[in-house]
């Protein structure tokens, strides 16, 4: 062996030395990795918290707007119906101002006013219940009396309407007052 050559063991020791220093350095790197991971997780948590706060605020705004819309709908629900009734009011007022004394003119004015009122009811989805000849329905009719009949109309059918009923869409506003046929 010459002086410049090193024994195998010594070569191996030196070759291992950088690896050992890497291992020691590697033990420091996991701490840095953990700190970096913690910082990234904290940043993500802050971002998620900010997104949560924004979503909560948006939800609160939507809820508040919906409450305001419902309040406005309740407050102004009859507005379109009232607009349809104003011409009827005007016609009735004009009829009272008429001093011509003509029954035909008065009848014509009342007929016109009634047509205006029917049109207003149609726009407001008000329909009349006039159940003459129909089977008695306690949800839509209120029986005032019963009269004995034989055959026509059949028992439990409406014989006479004392007062028409009214419905708004599919809901009964006022049931019809009726007389019902009673079997003998």
C-alpha positions in Angstrom: 0.0 0.0 0.0 1.4 3.4 -0.9 1.1 6.4 1.3 -1.5 8.0 -0.9 -3.8 5.1 -0.8 -6.2 4.7 2.1 -7.4 1.5 3.5 -10.9 0.4 2.5 -12.3 1.0 6.0 -11.2 4.6 5.9 -12.7 5.1 2.5 -16.0 3.7 3.7 -15.9 5.9 6.8 -15.4 9.1 4.7 -18.0 8.0 2.2 -20.4 7.5 5.1 -19.6 10.8 6.7 -21.7 12.9 4.3 -24.6 10.5 4.7 -24.4 10.8 8.4 -24.4 14.6 8.1 -27.4 14.3 5.8 -29.2 12.1 8.4 -28.6 14.7 11.1 -29.7 17.4 8.6 -32.6 15.2 7.7 -33.8 15.2 11.3 -33.9 19.0 11.1 -35.8 19.0 7.8 -38.8 17.1 9.2 -39.2 19.9 11.8 -39.1 22.5 9.1 -41.5 20.4 7.1 -43.9 20.3 10.1 -43.6 24.0 10.6 -44.3 24.6 7.0 -47.2 22.2 7.0 -48.6 23.9 10.2 -48.3 27.3 8.5 -50.0 26.1 5.4 -52.8 24.5 7.5 -53.2 27.7 9.5 -53.4 29.7 6.3 -56.0 27.2 4.9 -58.0 27.4 8.1 -58.0 31.2 8.0 -59.1 31.1 4.4 -61.9 28.6 5.2 -63.0 30.8 8.2 -63.1 33.8 5.9 -65.2 31.9 3.3 -67.5 30.6 6.1 -68.0 34.2 7.4 -68.8 35.4 3.9 -71.3 32.5 3.3 -73.0 33.2 6.6 -73.3 36.9 5.8 -74.7 36.1 2.4 -77.2 33.6 3.9 -78.3 36.3 6.4 -78.7 38.8 3.6 -80.9 36.4 1.6 -83.0 35.6 4.7 -83.5 39.3 5.4 -84.4 40.1 1.8 -86.9 37.2 1.8 -88.5 38.5 5.0 -88.7 42.0 3.4 -90.3 40.5 0.3 -92.9 38.6 2.3 -93.7 41.7 4.3 -94.1 43.7 1.1 -96.3 41.0 -0.4 -98.5 41.1 2.7 -98.7 44.8 2.7 -99.5 45.3 -1.0 -101.3 42.0 -1.7 -104.6 43.7 -2.3 -103.1 46.5 -4.4 -104.1 45.0 -7.8 -107.6 44.2 -6.6 -108.0 47.7 -5.2 -106.9 49.2 -8.5 -109.6 47.1 -10.2 -112.2 48.3 -7.7 -111.5 52.0 -8.0 -113.4 52.3 -11.4 -116.4 50.6 -9.7 -116.3 53.1 -7.0 -116.2 56.0 -9.5 -119.2 54.5 -11.4 -121.3 54.2 -8.2 -120.4 57.8 -7.3 -121.5 59.1 -10.7 -124.7 57.1 -10.5 -125.5 58.9 -7.2 -124.7 62.3 -8.8 -127.1 61.6 -11.7 -130.3 63.7 -11.2 -132.0 62.8 -14.5 -134.5 60.6 -12.7 -134.6 58.1 -15.6 -135.0 54.5 -14.5 -133.5 53.3 -17.8 -130.4 55.4 -17.3 -130.0 54.3 -13.7 -130.5 50.6 -14.8 -127.9 51.0 -17.5 -125.4 52.6 -15.1 -126.0 49.8 -12.5 -125.5 47.2 -15.3 -122.2 48.8 -16.3 -121.0 49.0 -12.7 -121.9 45.3 -12.2 -119.8 44.4 -15.3 -116.9 46.4 -14.0 -117.2 44.6 -10.6 -117.3 41.2 -12.3 -114.2 42.0 -14.3 -112.5 43.1 -11.1 -113.5 39.9 -9.4 -112.2 37.9 -12.4 -108.8 39.6 -12.2 -108.7 39.0 -8.4 -109.6 35.3 -9.1 -112.9 35.6 -7.2 -115.5 33.2 -8.4 -119.1 32.8 -7.3 -120.6 29.6 -5.9 -124.1 29.2 -7.3 -124.7 25.5 -6.6 -128.4 25.1 -7.7 -129.0 21.5 -8.6 -125.6 20.3 -7.3 -125.0 17.8 -4.6 -124.7 19.4 -1.2 -121.0 20.0 -0.3 -120.5 21.1 3.4 -117.1 22.6 2.4 -118.7 25.0 -0.1 -122.3 25.2 1.0 -124.1 26.0 4.3 -127.5 24.4 4.6 -130.1 26.8 6.0 -133.1 24.5 5.7 -134.2 21.2 4.2 -137.3 20.6 2.2 -139.0 17.3 1.5 -138.9 16.2 -2.2 -139.8 13.1 -4.1 -137.6 12.2 -7.0 -136.4 15.5 -8.6 -134.1 16.9 -7.3 -132.6 13.8 -5.6 -132.1 13.9 -1.8 -129.1 15.9 -0.5 -129.0 18.2 -3.5 -129.3 22.0 -3.5 -132.9 23.1 -4.2 -132.5 26.9 -3.8 -129.6 29.4 -3.2 -130.5 32.1 -0.7 -127.1 33.8 -1.0 -124.3 33.0 -3.4 -121.0 31.9 -2.0 -117.5 33.1 -3.1 -114.2 31.5 -3.6 -110.7 33.0 -4.0 -108.8 30.6 -6.3 -109.5 27.2 -4.7 -110.3 28.5 -1.2 -113.9 29.3 0.1 -114.2 32.9 1.1 -117.9 32.6 1.9 -120.0 29.4 1.6 -123.3 29.6 -0.3 -126.4 29.7 1.9 -128.7 27.0 0.5 -131.8 24.9 0.9 -131.3 21.2 0.5 -133.6 18.5 -0.8 -134.6 16.0 1.9 -135.8 12.5 1.0 -139.2 11.5 2.3 
